[in-house]
Amino acid sequence: MGSSDTDSLGHGPAEGAHPSVHGRDIPEAICELSVTADDAEWLAALARTLVEKRLVACANIFSVRSVYRWDSATQDHRESRVAFHTRLSLFDEVSSIVTGSHPYDVPALFALPFAAVSDSYRSWVLDQTRPPDQTAAVADDGSRA
């Protein structure tokens, strides 16, 4: 206890603090956020929006077959799944956008932190996304205003 590296709820770095252990900086985690929907074009539009807002670096969309229980019956449907690569710290902001516009009552949205990632790819993801506390406007060409 007594660490200034977390907020009062233990949710991560306090504002303005950089997480560290024994004086060494901890690199910001990147992850894959997964979302499924029955419309690949809706997911593609969502992906373009999130990339343009610099909330995700990229999106991979592919077809899946989902088997699950809903309304007391087993469902078996074709869906699409998008895998976003982004900062783990942007999960709440991305989640808010997804759940606010998703056609499902209960969208599948979860983050899978990368156990290991190449330095060059990690750097690219961080460069293509903005820190969650950054409020600078982003121009149409992707540059920061």
Sequence and secondary structure as in RCSB ss.txt:
>XXXX:A:sequence
MGSSDTDSLGHGPAEGAHPSVHGRDIPEAICELSVTADDAEWLAALARTLVEKRLVACANIFSVRSVYRWDSATQ
DHRESRVAFHTRLSLFDEVSSIVTGSHPYDVPALFALPFAAVSDSYRSWVLDQTRPPDQTAAVADDGSRA
>XXXX:A:secstr
   TTS TTS S  TT   EETTEE    EEEEEEEES HHHHHHHHHHHHHTTS SEEEEEEEEEEEEETTEEE
EEEEEEEEEEEEGGGHHHHHHHHHHH SSSS  EEEEE S   HHHHHHHHHHS  TT    B TTS B 
